Amino acid sequence: QTQLRGDQVIVVSNREPYIHDRTPTGITVRRPASGLVTAVEPVMRACSGTWIAHGGGTADRENVDAQDRVAVPPGHPDYQLRRIWLTEEEERGYYYGFANEGLWPLCHVAHVRPVFRESDWLQYQAVNQRFADAVVQEARGEDPVVLVQDYHFALLPAMIRARLPRATILTFWHIPWPNPESFSICPWRREILQGMLGSTILGFHTRFHCKNFMETVDRLLEARIEPEHATITYGGAESLIESYPISIEWPTPQTVASWAPVPQCREAVLQRLQLPPQTRLGVGVDRFDYTKGILERFHAVERLLEKYPEWRGRFVFVQVAAPTRSDLEEYQSFQDRIQRVTQRINRRFGQPGYEPVMLLATHHEHEAVNELFRASDFCAVTSLHDGMNLVCKEFVAARDDERGVLILSRFAGAARELREALIVNPYHVEETADAMHRALLMPEPEQRERMASLRTTVQEHNVYRWAGLMLADAGRLRLRDRIQARV
Ligand code: G6P
């Protein structure tokens, strides 16, 4: 980061890090459930700058200056947040439509059909243009460092490049990139790739996603691809295609000192959920999204109780599912289906005063989730496909007692780093059920050994390292461009 000292940093993402809502008692501030926000926010606090995002809260507008900016975090501001206000039509086409009914299922390959509508595509283009205008307005010089986040902004890099040719544009794609065959069903596949290739650096979580991207470009554009240098040259400009595994901010000793001891967390959680003191707990924490494998996870809980009856009456699985994108039919029907499966399993294995699956379908703040992590015997992250997944890293960070077991999908990017987890194929219900049984029986020394090793990995490969590696590459390329400009 030292190589960028003095340079202006602008971040662009759809989701804002602080949502201000109006309630009868005044304005409240909420942190959204988003892996992207979890990762990028600490980086912004460290390097200040400006974050441009869609304003979604009911009181967001009440809180800004004449330029629509607000200083955040509330109470001890470190950087500027600039909100972009979208019309309902723009939000429907760009966010719900093209981004979340088109690109999201297209890239996740979770067996939900992508929907591509001409009208959504028009809004997607228009909104990307509006964010490009905002970046140009915010730029103080000719060559800011712009961090473009995620699939909402595939067209933005080339739009910025056209107006600020000397900008250093770092685009990070937070979701998987599929193989060329899967991607090619997108009617605007070339435009998407051309937009992304406006980036100086294009980052993915894993090498596998980089490889898929390079193969896709190879198939669809006339570009020069040099896998040995990890570069693509298109239209005379070169982009570096690199993997940067994203992570979390490792908790400071002061934060850890503020946490209640694990036995106290257990007691508090069990009491709140009205469960007997000896209950064994499994936990899942996700956005209520069809890619997260919640259905398959519940089937595994059902199989666990069927195959290992000793857990009936003694084990409870608590699922926090933060509602998300609920305007979309696909999400509503998924959420209804999960409710029905929960009721069915609870009818089948429940007894008076005992329900094996507890579905808490509301947003939970970080502190509540942390307490739940500390109270549980295992955490199940069984995504059908996930760019990285940060819930598993947060679970590991929460367990300073070196206890608790992580069950992790092999289809989450995190499985490539967190090798001491119990790695499962979420589509294989039997395997996941057996992993849950094994987690509940795992001797303490094995738990410690696995958790200690996981903790070292996450602590070292934290989010500052993610940003540091990317910004160091950006610094190197900026220097190279400046030297070349002199000759
Ligand atoms: C994923 C995406 C993020 C997004 C988050 C929450 O992590 O990669 O860009 O912010 O989901 O989804 P939402 O639609 O609520 O912002």
Boltz pocket constraint, residues with backbone or C-beta under 6 A from the ligand:
constraints:
  - pocket:
      binder: B
      contacts: [[A, 15], [A, 33], [A, 34], [A, 35], [A, 36], [A, 37], [A, 149], [A, 150], [A, 151], [A, 174], [A, 175], [A, 287], [A, 324], [A, 325]]
      max_distance: 6.0
